[in-house]
Amino acid sequence: MTDLYSLVQSGVTGITLSVTIEDLSNFAANLIDAAKAQLLPIMVSAAEEDYLTKKEVMDKFGVCHTTLYNWAKNKYLVPVKIGRKVFYRQRDVETQILQRLKS
């Protein structure tokens, strides 16, 4: 039989199939491989990204918690939650520093 994944990708409709367990297993494996191929580059680039803690950002800008809260609310500097901790992307912080220097 033709590979189910290829059949689904081709967009063929209106057909009836007899599917074996092996066909379903291969279909699942192909779906997983396709998902990995799409998500792996995104996950790797996210893992390589540098983050700063709330305290580091407050020290860099000389601001308090309330200012960081207001900046997040106004989308000026948006935090990223990793687990229960709050971090800021280093590139976002550097961008804001450069914009402040230009002003």
C-alpha positions in Angstrom: 0.0 0.0 0.0 1.0 3.6 -0.5 2.4 5.5 2.5 -0.5 7.0 4.4 1.4 10.2 5.2 2.1 10.8 1.5 -1.5 10.1 0.7 -2.8 12.6 3.3 -0.2 15.2 2.1 -1.4 14.8 -1.5 -4.9 16.0 -0.5 -6.7 13.0 -2.1 -10.3 12.7 -0.8 -13.3 10.4 -1.3 -11.4 7.1 -1.1 -11.8 4.1 1.1 -8.8 2.3 2.5 -8.1 -0.8 4.4 -5.4 0.1 6.9 -3.2 -2.3 8.9 -1.5 -1.7 12.2 1.8 -1.4 10.4 0.4 1.3 8.2 -0.9 3.3 11.2 2.5 2.8 12.9 4.4 4.1 9.9 1.9 7.1 9.6 2.5 8.0 13.2 6.3 7.8 12.8 6.1 10.0 9.7 4.0 12.6 11.6 6.5 12.6 14.4 9.4 13.0 12.1 7.6 15.9 10.3 6.9 17.6 13.6 10.5 17.2 14.7 11.8 18.7 11.4 9.6 21.8 11.9 10.1 22.3 15.7 13.7 21.3 16.2 15.3 24.5 14.6 12.9 26.7 16.7 13.7 24.8 19.9 17.5 25.0 19.3 17.4 28.7 18.6 15.3 29.3 21.7 17.8 27.3 23.8 20.7 29.3 22.5 19.1 32.6 23.3 20.5 34.5 26.3 18.2 35.7 29.1 18.6 38.2 31.9 17.0 38.1 35.3 14.6 40.7 36.6 17.4 42.0 38.9 19.9 42.2 36.1 17.5 44.3 34.0 16.7 46.6 36.9 20.4 47.2 37.5 21.1 47.9 33.8 18.3 50.5 33.5 18.4 51.7 37.1 14.6 51.1 37.6 12.4 49.3 40.1 9.9 46.4 39.9 7.0 48.8 39.2 8.7 50.3 36.1 9.4 46.8 34.7 5.7 45.9 35.3 4.6 49.1 33.5 7.0 48.4 30.6 5.6 44.9 30.2 2.1 46.3 30.3 2.9 48.8 27.6 4.8 46.3 25.6 8.0 48.3 25.9 10.0 45.4 27.4 8.1 42.1 27.5 9.3 39.4 30.0 9.4 35.7 29.2 8.3 33.2 31.8 10.4 30.0 32.1 8.8 27.8 34.6 7.9 30.1 37.5 10.7 32.6 36.9 10.6 35.8 34.9 13.4 36.6 32.4 14.1 39.1 29.7 15.6 38.4 26.3 19.1 39.9 26.2 18.5 41.1 22.6 15.3 42.9 23.7 17.2 44.7 26.5 20.0 45.7 24.2 17.6 47.0 21.7 15.9 49.2 24.4 19.3 50.4 25.6 20.3 51.4 22.0 17.0 53.3 21.6 17.5 55.1 24.8 21.0 56.2 23.7 19.5 57.5 20.4 17.0 59.7 22.2 
